[in-house]
Amino acid sequence: MPEPPNNSQKNVLKIDPGTLLLIIAALILLPLLLTGFLGQ
């Protein structure tokens, strides 16, 4: 899927796939850790 050349607005938000995976993992793991600590 080729990107259009006029994506100047998308260049403002540059997110690497690795950082995106880290954000998703944090969003998934943080509530689990919080509930685990509160459940003890």
PDB file of N, CA, C and O in Angstrom, chain B, residues numbered from 101:
ATOM      1  N   MET B 101       0.853  -1.194   0.000  1.00  0.00           N
ATOM      2  CA  MET B 101       0.000   0.000   0.000  1.00  0.00           C
ATOM      3  C   MET B 101       0.887   1.241   0.000  1.00  0.00           C
ATOM      4  O   MET B 101       1.395   1.642   1.047  1.00  0.00           O
ATOM      5  N   PRO B 102       1.074   1.849  -1.169  1.00  0.00           N
ATOM      6  CA  PRO B 102       1.973   3.016  -1.260  1.00  0.00           C
ATOM      7  C   PRO B 102       1.369   4.238  -0.585  1.00  0.00           C
ATOM      8  O   PRO B 102       0.169   4.495  -0.677  1.00  0.00           O
ATOM      9  N   GLU B 103       2.243   4.993   0.103  1.00  0.00           N
ATOM     10  CA  GLU B 103       1.762   6.187   0.788  1.00  0.00           C
ATOM     11  C   GLU B 103       1.689   7.358  -0.184  1.00  0.00           C
ATOM     12  O   GLU B 103       2.525   7.459  -1.083  1.00  0.00           O
ATOM     13  N   PRO B 104       0.721   8.233  -0.026  1.00  0.00           N
ATOM     14  CA  PRO B 104       0.645   9.427  -0.875  1.00  0.00           C
ATOM     15  C   PRO B 104       1.797  10.363  -0.560  1.00  0.00           C
ATOM     16  O   PRO B 104       2.241  10.429   0.586  1.00  0.00           O
ATOM     17  N   PRO B 105       2.288  11.087  -1.553  1.00  0.00           N
ATOM     18  CA  PRO B 105       3.467  11.949  -1.328  1.00  0.00           C
ATOM     19  C   PRO B 105       3.158  13.152  -0.445  1.00  0.00           C
ATOM     20  O   PRO B 105       4.071  13.723   0.152  1.00  0.00           O
ATOM     21  N   ASN B 106       1.892  13.547  -0.350  1.00  0.00           N
ATOM     22  CA  ASN B 106       1.558  14.743   0.436  1.00  0.00           C
ATOM     23  C   ASN B 106       1.093  14.351   1.833  1.00  0.00           C
ATOM     24  O   ASN B 106      -0.019  14.668   2.255  1.00  0.00           O
ATOM     25  N   ASN B 107       1.992  13.642   2.547  1.00  0.00           N
ATOM     26  CA  ASN B 107       1.638  13.234   3.905  1.00  0.00           C
ATOM     27  C   ASN B 107       2.439  14.056   4.903  1.00  0.00           C
ATOM     28  O   ASN B 107       3.059  13.504   5.812  1.00  0.00           O
ATOM     29  N   SER B 108       2.428  15.384   4.734  1.00  0.00           N
ATOM     30  CA  SER B 108       3.198  16.254   5.617  1.00  0.00           C
ATOM     31  C   SER B 108       2.570  16.297   7.001  1.00  0.00           C
ATOM     32  O   SER B 108       3.272  16.489   7.993  1.00  0.00           O
ATOM     33  N   GLN B 109       1.250  16.119   7.080  1.00  0.00           N
ATOM     34  CA  GLN B 109       0.595  16.147   8.383  1.00  0.00           C
ATOM     35  C   GLN B 109       0.894  14.868   9.158  1.00  0.00           C
ATOM     36  O   GLN B 109       0.930  14.890  10.389  1.00  0.00           O
ATOM     37  N   LYS B 110       1.106  13.764   8.467  1.00  0.00           N
ATOM     38  CA  LYS B 110       1.383  12.505   9.147  1.00  0.00           C
ATOM     39  C   LYS B 110       2.822  12.474   9.652  1.00  0.00           C
ATOM     40  O   LYS B 110       3.140  11.712  10.565  1.00  0.00           O
ATOM     41  N   ASN B 111       3.705  13.304   9.059  1.00  0.00           N
ATOM     42  CA  ASN B 111       5.102  13.303   9.480  1.00  0.00           C
ATOM     43  C   ASN B 111       5.279  13.966  10.837  1.00  0.00           C
ATOM     44  O   ASN B 111       6.322  13.805  11.472  1.00  0.00           O
ATOM     45  N   VAL B 112       4.270  14.711  11.293  1.00  0.00           N
ATOM     46  CA  VAL B 112       4.366  15.344  12.609  1.00  0.00           C
ATOM     47  C   VAL B 112       4.332  14.275  13.688  1.00  0.00           C
ATOM     48  O   VAL B 112       5.030  14.379  14.697  1.00  0.00           O
ATOM     49  N   LEU B 113       3.515  13.242  13.473  1.00  0.00           N
ATOM     50  CA  LEU B 113       3.401  12.152  14.450  1.00  0.00           C
ATOM     51  C   LEU B 113       4.153  10.947  13.905  1.00  0.00           C
ATOM     52  O   LEU B 113       3.586  10.117  13.194  1.00  0.00           O
ATOM     53  N   LYS B 114       5.438  10.861  14.247  1.00  0.00           N
ATOM     54  CA  LYS B 114       6.229   9.720  13.780  1.00  0.00           C
ATOM     55  C   LYS B 114       6.293   8.685  14.889  1.00  0.00           C
ATOM     56  O   LYS B 114       6.936   8.914  15.913  1.00  0.00           O
ATOM     57  N   ILE B 115       5.639   7.558  14.699  1.00  0.00           N
ATOM     58  CA  ILE B 115       5.640   6.494  15.698  1.00  0.00           C
ATOM     59  C   ILE B 115       6.229   5.232  15.074  1.00  0.00           C
ATOM     60  O   ILE B 115       5.724   4.720  14.075  1.00  0.00           O
ATOM     61  N   ASP B 116       7.292   4.750  15.677  1.00  0.00           N
ATOM     62  CA  ASP B 116       7.896   3.518  15.182  1.00  0.00           C
ATOM     63  C   ASP B 116       7.040   2.327  15.566  1.00  0.00           C
ATOM     64  O   ASP B 116       6.322   2.386  16.565  1.00  0.00           O
ATOM     65  N   PRO B 117       7.096   1.243  14.799  1.00  0.00           N
ATOM     66  CA  PRO B 117       6.331   0.045  15.174  1.00  0.00           C
ATOM     67  C   PRO B 117       6.745  -0.488  16.543  1.00  0.00           C
ATOM     68  O   PRO B 117       5.913  -1.023  17.277  1.00  0.00           O
ATOM     69  N   GLY B 118       8.007  -0.348  16.886  1.00  0.00           N
ATOM     70  CA  GLY B 118       8.460  -0.826  18.190  1.00  0.00           C
ATOM     71  C   GLY B 118       7.851  -0.032  19.324  1.00  0.00           C
ATOM     72  O   GLY B 118       7.404  -0.600  20.320  1.00  0.00           O
ATOM     73  N   THR B 119       7.833   1.308  19.173  1.00  0.00           N
ATOM     74  CA  THR B 119       7.250   2.130  20.233  1.00  0.00           C
ATOM     75  C   THR B 119       5.750   1.915  20.300  1.00  0.00           C
ATOM     76  O   THR B 119       5.158   1.953  21.379  1.00  0.00           O
ATOM     77  N   LEU B 120       5.134   1.689  19.141  1.00  0.00           N
ATOM     78  CA  LEU B 120       3.694   1.411  19.134  1.00  0.00           C
ATOM     79  C   LEU B 120       3.395   0.114  19.877  1.00  0.00           C
ATOM     80  O   LEU B 120       2.420   0.030  20.625  1.00  0.00           O
ATOM     81  N   LEU B 121       4.242  -0.903  19.668  1.00  0.00           N
ATOM     82  CA  LEU B 121       4.059  -2.167  20.394  1.00  0.00           C
ATOM     83  C   LEU B 121       4.298  -1.974  21.879  1.00  0.00           C
ATOM     84  O   LEU B 121       3.623  -2.593  22.701  1.00  0.00           O
ATOM     85  N   LEU B 122       5.264  -1.112  22.237  1.00  0.00           N
ATOM     86  CA  LEU B 122       5.524  -0.860  23.648  1.00  0.00           C
ATOM     87  C   LEU B 122       4.343  -0.165  24.300  1.00  0.00           C
ATOM     88  O   LEU B 122       3.985  -0.472  25.437  1.00  0.00           O
ATOM     89  N   ILE B 123       3.732   0.781  23.576  1.00  0.00           N
ATOM     90  CA  ILE B 123       2.574   1.494  24.122  1.00  0.00           C
ATOM     91  C   ILE B 123       1.409   0.521  24.317  1.00  0.00           C
ATOM     92  O   ILE B 123       0.731   0.553  25.343  1.00  0.00           O
ATOM     93  N   ILE B 124       1.185  -0.339  23.329  1.00  0.00           N
ATOM     94  CA  ILE B 124       0.078  -1.306  23.438  1.00  0.00           C
ATOM     95  C   ILE B 124       0.353  -2.285  24.575  1.00  0.00           C
ATOM     96  O   ILE B 124      -0.550  -2.620  25.341  1.00  0.00           O
ATOM     97  N   ALA B 125       1.599  -2.744  24.685  1.00  0.00           N
ATOM     98  CA  ALA B 125       1.947  -3.681  25.759  1.00  0.00           C
ATOM     99  C   ALA B 125       1.786  -3.009  27.120  1.00  0.00           C
ATOM    100  O   ALA B 125       1.324  -3.636  28.073  1.00  0.00           O
ATOM    101  N   ALA B 126       2.169  -1.727  27.214  1.00  0.00           N
ATOM    102  CA  ALA B 126       2.026  -1.018  28.489  1.00  0.00           C
ATOM    103  C   ALA B 126       0.551  -0.860  28.837  1.00  0.00           C
ATOM    104  O   ALA B 126       0.158  -1.026  29.992  1.00  0.00           O
ATOM    105  N   LEU B 127      -0.265  -0.536  27.829  1.00  0.00           N
ATOM    106  CA  LEU B 127      -1.695  -0.365  28.092  1.00  0.00           C
ATOM    107  C   LEU B 127      -2.331  -1.685  28.534  1.00  0.00           C
ATOM    108  O   LEU B 127      -3.293  -1.692  29.301  1.00  0.00           O
ATOM    109  N   ILE B 128      -1.783  -2.800  28.041  1.00  0.00           N
ATOM    110  CA  ILE B 128      -2.352  -4.095  28.414  1.00  0.00           C
ATOM    111  C   ILE B 128      -1.799  -4.563  29.764  1.00  0.00           C
ATOM    112  O   ILE B 128      -2.535  -5.114  30.583  1.00  0.00           O
ATOM    113  N   LEU B 129      -0.494  -4.339  29.992  1.00  0.00           N
ATOM    114  CA  LEU B 129       0.138  -4.903  31.185  1.00  0.00           C
ATOM    115  C   LEU B 129      -0.082  -4.057  32.423  1.00  0.00           C
ATOM    116  O   LEU B 129      -0.174  -4.598  33.524  1.00  0.00           O
ATOM    117  N   LEU B 130      -0.168  -2.736  32.272  1.00  0.00           N
ATOM    118  CA  LEU B 130      -0.307  -1.887  33.460  1.00  0.00           C
ATOM    119  C   LEU B 130      -1.581  -2.168  34.238  1.00  0.00           C
ATOM    120  O   LEU B 130      -1.500  -2.312  35.458  1.00  0.00           O
ATOM    121  N   PRO B 131      -2.743  -2.255  33.621  1.00  0.00           N
ATOM    122  CA  PRO B 131      -3.943  -2.606  34.395  1.00  0.00           C
ATOM    123  C   PRO B 131      -3.827  -3.990  35.025  1.00  0.00           C
ATOM    124  O   PRO B 131      -4.304  -4.194  36.141  1.00  0.00           O
ATOM    125  N   LEU B 132      -3.204  -4.943  34.335  1.00  0.00           N
ATOM    126  CA  LEU B 132      -3.036  -6.287  34.920  1.00  0.00           C
ATOM    127  C   LEU B 132      -2.126  -6.228  36.145  1.00  0.00           C
ATOM    128  O   LEU B 132      -2.383  -6.893  37.148  1.00  0.00           O
ATOM    129  N   LEU B 133      -1.063  -5.429  36.061  1.00  0.00           N
ATOM    130  CA  LEU B 133      -0.156  -5.308  37.212  1.00  0.00           C
ATOM    131  C   LEU B 133      -0.861  -4.612  38.363  1.00  0.00           C
ATOM    132  O   LEU B 133      -0.716  -5.011  39.519  1.00  0.00           O
ATOM    133  N   LEU B 134      -1.629  -3.566  38.047  1.00  0.00           N
ATOM    134  CA  LEU B 134      -2.332  -2.838  39.104  1.00  0.00           C
ATOM    135  C   LEU B 134      -3.348  -3.737  39.796  1.00  0.00           C
ATOM    136  O   LEU B 134      -3.426  -3.751  41.024  1.00  0.00           O
ATOM    137  N   THR B 135      -4.118  -4.482  39.027  1.00  0.00           N
ATOM    138  CA  THR B 135      -5.113  -5.371  39.627  1.00  0.00           C
ATOM    139  C   THR B 135      -4.418  -6.494  40.398  1.00  0.00           C
ATOM    140  O   THR B 135      -4.937  -6.955  41.415  1.00  0.00           O
ATOM    141  N   GLY B 136      -3.256  -6.935  39.928  1.00  0.00           N
ATOM    142  CA  GLY B 136      -2.523  -7.974  40.643  1.00  0.00           C
ATOM    143  C   GLY B 136      -2.013  -7.467  41.975  1.00  0.00           C
ATOM    144  O   GLY B 136      -2.083  -8.179  42.977  1.00  0.00           O
ATOM    145  N   PHE B 137      -1.497  -6.232  42.001  1.00  0.00           N
ATOM    146  CA  PHE B 137      -0.989  -5.679  43.252  1.00  0.00           C
ATOM    147  C   PHE B 137      -2.132  -5.361  44.199  1.00  0.00           C
ATOM    148  O   PHE B 137      -2.003  -5.557  45.408  1.00  0.00           O
ATOM    149  N   LEU B 138      -3.245  -4.874  43.675  1.00  0.00           N
ATOM    150  CA  LEU B 138      -4.367  -4.531  44.540  1.00  0.00           C
ATOM    151  C   LEU B 138      -5.080  -5.792  45.035  1.00  0.00           C
ATOM    152  O   LEU B 138      -5.703  -5.786  46.097  1.00  0.00           O
ATOM    153  N   GLY B 139      -4.983  -6.874  44.255  1.00  0.00           N
ATOM    154  CA  GLY B 139      -5.685  -8.088  44.655  1.00  0.00           C
ATOM    155  C   GLY B 139      -4.997  -8.809  45.796  1.00  0.00           C
ATOM    156  O   GLY B 139      -5.617  -9.607  46.500  1.00  0.00           O
ATOM    157  N   GLN B 140      -3.704  -8.527  45.980  1.00  0.00           N
ATOM    158  CA  GLN B 140      -2.993  -9.238  47.052  1.00  0.00           C
ATOM    159  C   GLN B 140      -3.427  -8.706  48.422  1.00  0.00           C
ATOM    160  O   GLN B 140      -2.942  -9.179  49.450  1.00  0.00           O
TER     161      GLN B 140
END
